[in-house]
Amino acid sequence: MENIIEQIYSNPVYMAIAVILGLLMVYGIVKRIIKLVIFIGIVLVLYVVYLNYTGQEVPATTEELKKSVTENVEKVKETAREVMDEKVKAAKDELLEELEEKSKTLKENLNP
């Protein structure tokens, strides 16, 4: 490892390549952080628009915002859970009906 570092420092071409690679890495990290900040900003703006559209109070402080987001996420989770339970029950009932029909058909075919 020390040999590699020594070679990089001793050769200007290697040093230039190392600096360029370092700058590219820093640029990539900064670019991703900026994209993340922009995405979070857009999500927050959409959330405020949603609150205004539904007639709910827009939070004034960050604590109120956190509480409001948490409450709404819990509502969405509960609604999704209810919908999934309904769909699973409907699929289960449909499957049982199909199985009953097929078992009747098999009984009729086996007992002429």
Helices and strands as residue ranges (DSSP letters): H 2-10, H 12-54, H 62-110
